Each structure stands twice: as C-alpha cells, then as structure tokens.
C-alpha cells in the first residue's frame, strides 16, 4: 500500500486523485459488506458494530477521503496527530467522532480532551486520575474504555487481566470519567493463538465485571478486532472494530 502523508495540509487544501478517492470508497463499502456478513452469522444487526477508521499511517487527504466515503469515527494512536487532524476537520466543517487508540501520556491529557475523544486505552489508575482531573476542569466528562492485555506478552500495552477488577473499581469512583467498556487486541498471528479465543475471554470478562459492578451500566462497549480478525471479534460480541489497512488498501 502506498501511504499518502501530508500532515501539514488542511482537510480541504489537498485532495487525493480521483482514482484513490474511488478506491477509498470501494474499500469502505467492502468493509461494510464484511461487517454485515459477520453480523448475519452472529445473529446481530450491522448497526450494532461501529467501524473506527484507523488513520495513523495516512495523512489528511486520505483521512478526508475516508470521511467523505462515509466513515465518521476515526482512530489515532498519537495524540499530536489527533490534535492536528481534529483541528483541520473542525475548520473544514467535517463532523467526526475521535477515538484515541494509542498510549496517552499524562502531560498530553489536557490538550487531547479538548477533542472530546473516546479514550480506548485507559490502563492505569494514575492515568485515570489525570484524565478525571482534566475532565472535571473542562466540565465535560470523558468517555473511556479500559484496555486489557489479552496476551502474555509483557511488551503489549493494557492492564493485566488479574488487575482489571481493581482498575474498574477505581474508574467508577471518578466523577469525570464515564466507563463504557473494555478494549483488547489479539496476540500477534505468529503466536499461533486463535484470536476468537482471546476475544471470547474479553467478552466473558466484561460480562463478569458488569455483574459485579451494576453501577457501570452494563459496560456495553467491546472494542476488539482489526483488519485481519474483525469477523472473529464480531462473532464474539465486538461493538467497536478498529480498521486501518483494509480501508486504505490499493492507494497509490
């Protein structure tokens, strides 16, 4: 895939060539069709799954083309990239919902919260308290997901399964946070682990937490599944899938 990077351009300042915009639309429709098929197999409606377009490897022109194709939820790993793109889209009058899907450093919390993202990567009480302080100061509660490390790989981000209960309890006590559910990532394919097994573990964990913490409102969101495994995630109850390469495949 040829990645188009132009972080300095405004959302309306530069467009992709028509070939690439058309390919972006085709990719968006193809992903929607795959989601629909997986939902049919799972006995669910396509509306029960939110597609988040992961734009961390592409610049504003490609990101804009994806939004114009119909994707209104965008995910960024780097807070700085989220700030820049959010400002460009606001200036261009394009309404999107932002998702932070990468690590959030405490010194970047205040600026990030001005974009009103769903923070999918809450993984410690220290970060939770930092986000809570800024959310209370801004007067806007911040929606968050607790990121769970589903693998035994210590290099992976996310809180250990054994520590999720304590973190959820702490988050629910913070008035500036709105805990919506859990986020997880399957092991690398080289590990030889069926991703559906790990997605099932996350769903079961969510169900157990919802039962233990009724004040959490059911923890209705499960963010799991990416381009290579989102069908398996949907079969296990994912409500948010994070799609990057499948949406930008074939761009020059």
Secondary structure, DSSP 8 states (H G I E B T S, - for coil): ------TTS-TTT----HHHHHHHHHHHHHHHHHHHHHHHHHT--GGG-EEEEE-TTS-HHHHHHHHHHT--EEEESSHHHHHHHHHHHHHHT---EEEE-S---GGGHHHHHTT--EEEEE--HHHHHHHHHHHHHHT--EEEEEEEE-SS-TTS-SEEGGGHHHHHHHHHT-TTEEEEEEEE----GGG---HHHHHHHHHHHHHHHHHH-GGGTT--EEE---TTTHHHHHHTT-SEEEE-HHHHTT--
